[in-house]
Amino acid sequence: MVRFFSFLVGIFTYKNAAFCLPCYLFNTPSAHPKCNAYTVKGFNVWRKVKDGKNCAFLNHVGKDPNSTHKKVEKSCEDLMRQSQHLPQVFNRYSSQEIENNRLQLKTTVEAIRYLTFQGCSFRGHDESKKSLNRGNFLQLFKAFASNNEKIAEVILDKAPKYASYISPNIQKEILHVFSMKVKKAIREEIGDAKFCLIVDESRDESKKEQMAVVLRFVDKDGFVREPFFGLVHVSNTSAVTLEDGIYTLYWQGYDGASNMRGEWNGLQALILKDCPYAYYIHCLAHRLQLALVAVSHEIVPIHHFFTKLASVVNIVGASCKCNEELKRAQAADIEYMISIDELENGRGLNQIGTLQRPGDTRWSSHFKSVSNLIKMFSATCSVLLNIIEDGTNAFQQGDVDAANEAMTSFEFVFILHLIKEIMAIIDILCQALQSKSQDILHAIRVKSFCEARNIDIPEMNAHYVVRQGRARCQEDYFTVAEHYRHYKYNVVQHPEFKSLSTIPDLSQWLVSTRKATIFPLVYRIIVLVLTLPVSTATTERSFLAMRIVKTRLRNKMEDEFLTDSLIIYIEREIAEKLSIESIVNEFRDMKERRIPF
């Protein structure tokens, strides 16, 4: 409640008492004790805060537009308005100068947005005027100036020396404004909807542990959304440290790491202490991968097969020379297969590939490794034979000869094709689990879910309550079962219903046809089911984006700069809708500027 009023009217707490910042700054002291409650002593009668119309905070604000609080609030707004600050009053600028200043800043904002969308760096190694390459940001400025005379007259050398607004600090401030407005748009889109928190951690290019936070919810149109909400640097990956970055949530979705799922000290256990209603879901894609890894290790022939497979991949990919030989051998093999009509020829077909090493933590890596080896089996054998013939190291020749002998054995080839057939089926499931629109009903049923979470299942023979607090007790009442029979006639037997194949499609259709308001309980169940996450694939994708943005050459990026860049890079659909004017206004109001915009 206090947080809400702090956002609304400037009320904050200090030593278990509430104070009003606008009244503290501008209201004159009074002899009446009630007038000084929010300015001198502080208000601490908390039982009167949530008292409906008699709420002490609401009474302090007052309904009259000329109330004392609203007058001082207007004075506080005037204080924050830069146009009334003394430097702006004494240093008068013409309308043309203000227009030029605004054009200069708009050019800066546009350049920052463009470079962030592309995941490019801003600064260059040498940004001096004599440099032939002053970095992406300044070079983009020069490109803007070369195509627009008005821009050329107000930027770089033509800009005021004390306010050119191209420094790294200004770039970061504007980027932060973008990021905050994207976050605000996401919060407004969530509104009062229930949401899920999907969390995962990974190491960036500078060896820092970063925790990605993704929110999953169903928007007002019935679509499942999983926006990226931020990246939090954690000093270590203990569950207590990870918990510090998390506040309120409804569901949880983590991967299977011990620091996430531990029964006593894992992150999910610590969160459940503070939020007992937060339902924990172990990422199903990770669970599938763990099952595959367990099988590959515990079944002896399969374990030997993947050990030999890893040895072959390591030998062939050990040097650039071997990779080039593999590509040439593969190209010759593809050309021969096309000549005897074993392969179809066409655009995008028969691409030259590479062998992939199976990894215990990379989804679908075992299937891709097996599939690639089958495609390049002849080329790989050719490379191994060449290494044996041309090898100068006896130890290397021995290892390669053993790998070649193992690879050409019947047992290896049999298991290779057997694993490929089995994992082709499993890979379909793995890819489906990584889909954003995947819902939990592919794994559990509604009834068992309700029973496990102590959710009351309505008695189908009970009276149906039309409005909250009012039951129809007349003789012509109808039961819950009869109410949902109307759902069957109104929804299930609708001609468009037959074309719906998934629960997300049903959710969107109920909203578009306004049947979600007719059957609110049905729609609520659908929304809760869709909110439950199936996998942490979105956080994995955010880490891929992190590796694009924070490269080896940009490994000194600050944490806030990295987070702001990633939010705009990943949620570019929202960032692209933000107007340049709104960014300029927000940047102007952040603090006092040297020149007006």
C-alpha positions in Angstrom: 0.0 0.0 0.0 2.8 2.4 0.9 4.6 1.5 -2.3 1.5 2.4 -4.3 1.1 5.8 -2.6 4.8 6.5 -3.0 4.4 6.1 -6.7 1.1 8.1 -6.7 1.6 11.0 -4.4 5.2 10.9 -3.0 4.5 9.2 0.3 7.5 7.3 1.7 8.3 5.5 5.0 11.1 6.2 7.4 11.5 4.5 10.8 8.1 2.9 10.5 6.4 6.2 9.9 5.0 7.7 6.7 6.0 11.1 5.4 4.8 13.1 2.4 7.7 14.5 0.3 5.7 17.4 -1.5 4.3 18.6 1.9 7.7 18.2 3.5 9.3 20.5 0.9 6.6 23.2 0.4 4.0 23.1 3.2 4.4 25.7 5.9 4.6 24.4 9.5 1.3 24.6 11.5 0.4 24.6 15.1 -2.2 22.0 14.6 -0.7 18.5 15.2 -2.7 16.8 12.4 -1.2 19.2 9.8 2.4 18.2 10.8 1.7 14.4 10.8 3.3 13.8 7.4 6.0 16.5 7.7 7.4 16.6 11.2 6.5 13.6 13.3 5.4 11.1 10.7 2.2 9.2 10.4 2.2 5.7 12.0 -1.4 4.8 12.6 -1.3 2.0 10.1 -4.7 0.5 10.9 -6.3 3.6 9.2 -4.4 3.1 6.0 -6.6 0.3 4.5 -9.9 1.7 5.8 -11.7 2.1 2.4 -13.0 5.6 2.0 -11.6 6.6 5.4 -8.1 5.7 4.4 -5.7 8.2 6.0 -3.6 8.5 2.9 -6.6 9.3 0.7 -7.9 11.8 3.2 -4.5 13.5 3.3 -4.5 13.9 -0.5 -8.1 15.2 -0.4 -10.8 15.2 -3.2 -10.8 19.0 -3.5 -8.4 20.1 -6.4 -7.4 23.1 -4.1 -6.5 20.9 -1.2 -3.2 21.7 0.6 -1.5 18.5 -0.6 -2.5 19.1 -4.3 -1.3 22.7 -4.1 2.2 21.7 -2.8 2.2 18.8 -5.3 1.8 21.4 -8.1 4.7 23.4 -6.6 6.8 20.2 -6.6 6.0 19.7 -10.3 7.0 23.3 -11.0 10.3 22.6 -9.2 11.0 19.7 -11.5 10.1 21.6 -14.7 13.4 22.6 -16.3 11.8 25.5 -18.2 11.3 27.3 -14.9 14.9 26.8 -13.6 17.1 29.8 -13.2 19.6 28.9 -15.9 16.8 28.6 -18.4 15.3 31.9 -17.4 18.6 33.8 -17.6 20.0 32.1 -20.7 17.2 32.7 -23.2 17.4 30.7 -26.5 15.6 31.5 -29.7 13.1 29.0 -31.0 15.5 28.2 -33.9 18.3 27.3 -31.4 16.0 25.1 -29.4 14.9 23.4 -32.6 18.5 22.8 -33.7 19.3 21.4 -30.2 16.4 19.0 -30.4 17.4 17.8 -33.9 20.9 17.2 -32.7 19.6 15.0 -29.8 17.1 13.2 -32.0 20.0 12.3 -34.3 21.9 10.9 -31.3 18.9 8.9 -30.2 18.3 7.5 -33.7 22.0 6.4 -34.0 21.9 4.7 -30.6 18.7 2.8 -31.4 20.0 1.7 -34.8 23.4 0.4 -33.5 21.7 -1.4 -30.5 19.2 -3.1 -32.8 22.1 -4.5 -34.8 24.1 -5.5 -31.7 27.0 -3.3 -32.8 29.5 -1.5 -30.6 29.4 2.3 -30.2 33.0 3.4 -29.7 36.1 3.0 -31.7 39.7 2.5 -30.8 40.7 5.9 -32.1 37.9 8.6 -32.2 40.1 11.6 -32.9 39.3 13.8 -35.9 42.4 12.5 -37.7 41.2 8.9 -37.5 39.9 7.2 -40.6 37.5 5.1 -38.5 36.1 6.9 -35.5 33.9 4.0 -34.4 30.4 3.0 -35.5 28.6 5.8 -33.6 30.5 8.7 -35.0 30.8 7.2 -38.5 27.0 6.8 -38.5 26.7 10.4 -37.5 28.8 11.3 -40.5 26.6 9.2 -42.7 23.5 11.0 -41.4 25.2 14.4 -42.1 26.2 13.5 -45.6 22.5 12.8 -46.6 20.8 15.6 -44.6 22.0 19.2 -44.7 19.9 20.2 -41.6 21.6 17.5 -39.6 25.0 18.4 -40.9 24.5 22.0 -39.6 23.9 20.9 -36.0 26.1 17.9 -35.2 29.7 17.1 -34.6 31.9 20.2 -35.3 28.8 22.4 -35.7 27.3 21.4 -32.3 28.0 23.5 -29.1 31.3 22.5 -27.6 29.8 22.2 -24.1 26.8 20.2 -25.3 27.6 17.9 -28.3 25.7 15.0 -26.6 27.9 12.3 -28.2 30.0 11.3 -25.1 29.9 7.7 -23.8 28.0 8.8 -20.7 25.3 10.4 -22.8 25.0 7.3 -24.9 24.5 5.2 -21.8 21.9 7.6 -20.4 19.8 7.5 -23.6 20.1 3.8 -23.8 18.9 3.5 -20.2 15.9 5.7 -21.1 15.1 3.3 -23.9 15.4 0.3 -21.5 13.2 1.8 -18.8 10.4 2.7 -21.3 10.5 -0.9 -22.7 10.2 -2.2 -19.2 7.4 0.1 -18.5 5.6 -1.1 -21.6 6.0 -4.7 -20.5 4.7 -3.9 -17.0 1.7 -2.1 -18.5 1.1 -5.1 -20.8 1.1 -7.5 -17.9 -1.3 -5.3 -15.8 -3.0 -7.4 -13.2 -2.5 -10.7 -15.0 -0.8 -13.6 -13.3 2.8 -14.1 -14.6 5.6 -16.6 -14.4 9.2 -15.9 -13.7 11.7 -17.9 -15.8 15.3 -17.7 -14.5 18.6 -19.1 -15.6 22.2 -18.2 -15.2 25.2 -18.2 -17.5 28.8 -16.8 -17.8 29.4 -13.9 -20.1 32.6 -13.1 -22.1 34.2 -11.4 -19.1 33.7 -14.5 -16.9 30.9 -12.8 -14.9 27.8 -14.8 -13.8 24.7 -13.3 -15.3 21.1 -14.2 -14.3 18.5 -13.7 -17.1 14.9 -13.0 -16.1 12.1 -13.7 -18.4 8.4 -13.1 -17.7 5.7 -15.4 -19.1 2.1 -14.3 -19.2 -1.1 -14.2 -21.3 -1.8 -10.7 -22.7 -5.2 -9.1 -23.1 -5.6 -10.6 -26.6 -5.0 -14.2 -25.3 -1.5 -14.5 -26.7 1.3 -16.1 -24.7 4.1 -13.6 -24.2 7.7 -14.3 -22.9 9.4 -10.9 -22.9 13.0 -10.5 -21.7 13.0 -8.3 -18.6 16.6 -8.0 -17.6 20.0 -9.4 -16.8 21.3 -9.3 -13.2 25.0 -9.8 -12.4 25.4 -12.1 -9.4 28.7 -12.4 -7.5 28.2 -16.1 -7.1 25.6 -18.7 -8.1 24.4 -19.6 -4.7 20.7 -19.7 -4.3 20.7 -17.0 -1.7 22.5 -14.6 -4.1 20.1 -15.5 -6.9 17.1 -14.8 -4.6 18.2 -11.2 -4.0 17.2 -10.3 -7.6 13.7 -11.7 -7.4 10.6 -10.1 -5.8 7.0 -11.1 -6.4 5.9 -13.8 -8.7 3.1 -16.4 -9.3 4.8 -19.4 -11.0 8.5 -20.3 -11.2 10.4 -21.9 -14.0 14.1 -22.9 -13.6 16.5 -25.4 -15.2 17.6 -28.5 -13.3 20.8 -27.1 -11.7 21.2 -27.8 -8.0 21.4 -24.2 -7.1 17.9 -23.8 -8.7 16.0 -26.8 -7.7 17.6 -27.9 -4.4 14.9 -29.1 -2.0 16.3 -27.2 1.0 18.7 -24.5 -0.2 17.8 -24.2 -3.8 16.4 -21.0 -5.3 13.0 -22.5 -5.6 12.9 -23.5 -1.9 14.0 -20.0 -0.8 11.3 -18.4 -3.0 8.6 -20.7 -1.7 9.4 -19.5 1.8 8.5 -15.9 0.9 5.9 -16.8 -1.8 4.2 -20.1 -0.9 1.8 -19.7 -3.8 4.7 -19.7 -6.4 4.4 -23.0 -8.2 7.8 -24.5 -9.2 8.3 -26.2 -12.6 11.5 -28.1 -13.5 12.3 -27.2 -17.1 10.9 -30.2 -19.1 13.5 -29.7 -21.9 16.3 -30.0 -19.3 14.6 -33.0 -17.9 14.5 -34.7 -21.3 18.2 -33.8 -21.8 19.1 -35.3 -18.4 17.3 -38.5 -19.3 19.2 -38.7 -22.6 22.5 -38.1 -20.8 21.7 -40.7 -18.2 20.9 -43.3 -20.9 24.1 -42.5 -22.8 26.2 -43.0 -19.7 24.5 -46.0 -18.1 24.0 -48.3 -21.1 27.5 -49.7 -21.7 27.4 -50.1 -25.6 25.8 -46.6 -26.0 28.4 -45.1 -23.6 31.2 -46.7 -25.7 29.6 -45.4 -28.9 29.5 -41.8 -27.8 33.1 -42.0 -26.4 34.3 -43.2 -29.9 32.1 -40.6 -31.6 33.7 -37.8 -29.5 37.1 -39.1 -30.3 36.4 -39.0 -34.1 35.0 -35.4 -33.8 38.1 -34.3 -31.8 40.5 -35.8 -34.4 38.8 -34.4 -37.5 38.2 -31.0 -36.0 41.7 -30.7 -34.4 43.2 -28.5 -37.0 42.3 -26.2 -39.9 44.0 -28.6 -42.3 41.7 -31.4 -41.3 38.6 -29.2 -41.6 39.6 -28.1 -45.1 40.1 -31.8 -46.1 36.7 -32.6 -44.6 35.0 -29.9 -46.7 36.8 -31.0 -49.9 35.9 -34.6 -49.3 32.3 -33.7 -48.5 32.0 -31.6 -51.6 33.3 -34.4 -53.8 31.0 -36.9 -52.1 28.0 -34.6 -52.7 28.9 -34.1 -56.3 29.1 -37.8 -56.9 25.8 -38.5 -55.1 24.1 -35.9 -57.3 25.6 -37.4 -60.5 24.0 -40.8 -59.7 20.7 -39.2 -58.6 21.0 -40.2 -55.0 20.6 -36.5 -53.9 18.3 -33.8 -55.2 19.9 -30.6 -56.5 18.4 -27.2 -55.7 18.9 -23.9 -54.0 19.8 -24.2 -50.3 20.2 -28.0 -50.5 23.3 -30.1 -49.8 25.1 -27.5 -47.7 28.7 -28.2 -46.6 28.6 -28.9 -42.8 30.8 -29.8 -39.9 30.9 -32.5 -37.3 29.4 -31.5 -34.0 30.5 -32.7 -30.6 27.7 -34.1 -28.3 27.3 -32.1 -25.1 25.5 -33.0 -21.9 24.0 -29.5 -21.4 23.2 -28.6 -25.1 19.7 -29.6 -26.2 19.5 -31.8 -29.3 23.3 -32.0 -29.5 23.4 -35.8 -29.5 20.9 -36.0 -32.3 22.7 -33.4 -34.4 26.1 -35.1 -33.8 24.8 -38.4 -35.0 22.9 -37.0 -38.0 25.9 -35.0 -39.2 28.2 -38.0 -38.9 25.8 -40.1 -41.1 25.7 -37.4 -43.7 29.5 -37.0 -43.7 30.5 -40.6 -43.0 32.4 -41.2 -46.3 34.1 -37.8 -46.1 35.1 -38.4 -42.4 36.6 -41.9 -43.3 38.6 -40.3 -46.1 40.0 -37.6 -43.8 41.0 -40.3 -41.2 42.8 -42.4 -43.9 44.7 -39.3 -45.1 45.9 -38.5 -41.6 47.1 -42.1 -41.2 49.0 -42.0 -44.5 50.5 -38.5 -44.0 50.9 -38.5 -40.2 54.4 -37.9 -38.9 53.6 -38.6 -35.2 53.4 -42.3 -34.2 51.1 -41.5 -31.3 48.8 -39.6 -33.6 48.7 -42.3 -36.2 47.8 -44.9 -33.5 44.9 -42.8 -32.2 43.6 -42.1 -35.7 43.9 -45.7 -36.7 42.0 -46.8 -33.6 39.3 -44.3 -34.3 39.0 -45.3 -38.0 38.8 -49.0 -37.0 36.1 -48.3 -34.5 34.1 -46.1 -36.9 34.1 -48.7 -39.7 33.0 -51.6 -37.4 29.6 -53.1 -37.8 28.7 -52.4 -34.1 29.5 -48.7 -34.4 27.5 -48.3 -37.7 24.5 -50.3 -36.3 24.3 -48.2 -33.1 24.9 -45.0 -35.2 21.8 -45.6 -37.3 19.8 -47.0 -34.3 20.5 -43.9 -32.2 19.6 -41.7 -35.1 16.2 -43.4 -35.6 15.4 -43.2 -31.8 16.5 -39.6 -31.3 14.7 -38.4 -34.4 11.5 -39.2 -32.5 12.8 -37.6 -29.3 14.0 -34.5 -31.1 10.5 -33.7 -32.2 9.5 -33.6 -28.5 12.7 -31.6 -27.7 11.9 -28.9 -30.3 8.2 -28.8 -29.2 9.3 -28.2 -25.6 11.3 -25.1 -26.7 8.3 -23.5 -28.3 6.9 -20.4 -26.5 3.3 -21.4 -27.2 3.8 -24.8 -25.5 1.4 -25.4 -22.6 1.7 -27.6 -19.5 -1.3 -29.7 -20.5 1.0 -31.7 -22.7 2.4 -33.0 -19.4 -0.4 -33.0 -16.7 -4.2 -33.0 -16.5 -6.4 -30.3 -15.0 -7.9 -32.5 -12.3 -4.7 -33.9 -11.0 -3.2 -30.4 -11.0 -6.0 -28.9 -9.0 -5.9 -31.8 -6.5 -2.1 -31.4 -6.0 -2.4 -27.6 -5.4 -5.5 -27.8 -3.2 -7.6 -26.0 -5.7 -11.3 -26.6 -5.2 -13.0 -28.4 -8.0 -16.7 -27.1 -8.3 -19.5 -29.5 -7.5 -21.3 -30.0 -10.8 -24.7 -30.5 -9.1 -24.4 -27.3 -7.0 -26.2 -24.0 -7.7 -24.4 -21.9 -10.2 -23.5 -18.4 -8.8 -24.2 -15.8 -11.4 -22.7 -12.9 -9.5 -20.2 -12.9 -6.7 -22.1 -12.9 -3.4 -25.5 -13.5 -5.0 -26.8 -17.0 -5.7 -29.9 -17.7 -7.7 -32.2 -19.2 -5.1 -35.3 -19.0 -7.3 -37.1 -22.1 -8.4 -35.7 -21.8 -12.0 -32.0 -22.0 -10.9 -29.5 -24.0 -12.9 -26.5 -26.1 -11.8 -22.8 -25.8 -12.6 -23.1 -28.7 -15.0 -26.0 -27.0 -16.8 -23.9 -23.8 -17.0 -21.1 -25.6 -18.7 -23.5 -27.4 -20.9 -24.1 -23.9 -22.4 -20.3 -23.7 -22.9 -20.5 -26.9 -24.9 -23.3 -25.6 -27.2 -21.9 -22.1 -27.4 -18.2 -22.9 -27.9 -17.4 -26.5 -28.6 -20.1 -26.9 -31.3 -19.2 -23.5 -32.9 -18.1 -24.0 -36.5 -14.8 -22.1 -35.9 -13.9 -24.2 -32.9 -13.1 -27.2 -35.1 -10.3 -25.3 -36.7 -8.5 -24.7 -33.4 -5.7 -27.1 -32.7 -4.0 -25.8 -29.6 -4.9 -24.2 -26.3 -3.2 -20.9 -27.3 -5.4 -20.8 -30.4 -8.5 -21.4 -28.1 -7.4 -18.6 -25.8 -7.0 -16.1 -28.7 -10.3 -17.2 -30.2 -12.2 -16.8 -26.9 -10.9 -13.2 -26.6 -11.6 -12.2 -30.2 -15.2 -13.6 -30.0 -15.7 -12.1 -26.5 -16.7 -15.5 -25.2 -14.0 -15.1 -22.6 -16.3 -12.7 -20.7 -19.3 -15.0 -21.0 -17.3 -18.0 -19.6 -14.8 -16.2 -17.3 -13.9 -19.3 -15.2 -13.1 -21.4 -18.3 -10.9 -18.6 -19.6 -9.2 -18.2 -16.3 -8.3 -21.8 -16.2 -6.9 -21.6 -19.8 -4.9 -18.5 -18.9 -3.4 -20.2 -15.8 -2.5 -23.3 -17.8 -0.8 -21.2 -20.5 1.1 -19.2 -17.9 2.8 -22.4 -16.6 6.1 -22.7 -18.3 7.3 -25.9 -20.0 11.0 -25.0 -20.6 13.5 -22.2 -20.1 14.3 -22.0 -23.8 13.7 -18.2 -23.8 16.4 -17.6 -21.2 18.8 -19.8 -23.3 18.0 -17.6 -26.3 18.7 -14.5 -24.3 22.2 -15.9 -23.5 22.8 -16.3 -27.2 21.9 -12.7 -27.6 24.3 -11.8 -24.8 27.1 -13.5 -26.7 26.3 -11.4 -29.8 26.2 -8.1 -27.9 29.0 -8.7 -25.4 31.9 -10.1 -27.6 35.6 -10.5 -26.9 36.2 -7.0 -28.1 33.5 -5.6 -25.8 34.3 -7.7 -22.7 34.5 -4.6 -20.5 30.9 -3.6 -20.9 29.4 -2.4 -17.6 26.5 -4.5 -16.2 23.9 -1.8 -16.6 25.0 -1.0 -20.1 24.8 -4.7 -21.0 21.4 -5.1 -19.5 20.0 -2.0 -21.3 21.5 -3.1 -24.6 20.1 -6.6 -24.3 16.6 -5.4 -23.4 16.5 -3.2 -26.6 18.2 -5.8 -28.7 15.8 -8.6 -27.7 12.6 -6.6 -27.3 13.2 -4.5 -30.4 9.5 -4.9 -31.4 8.6 -2.8 -28.4 11.6 -0.4 -28.7 10.8 0.3 -32.3 7.4 1.6 -31.4 8.8 4.2 -29.0 8.8 7.6 -30.6 12.0 9.6 -30.7 10.2 12.6 -29.3 9.2 10.6 -26.1 12.9 9.5 -25.6 14.1 13.1 -26.0 11.5 14.4 -23.5 12.4 11.7 -21.0 16.1 12.4 -21.4 15.5 16.1 -20.9 13.6 15.6 -17.7 16.1 13.2 -16.1 18.2 16.1 -14.8 19.1 19.7 -15.6 20.7 20.1 -19.1 23.0 22.8 -20.3 20.9 23.6 -23.3 17.1 23.4 -23.8 15.4 21.0 -26.2 
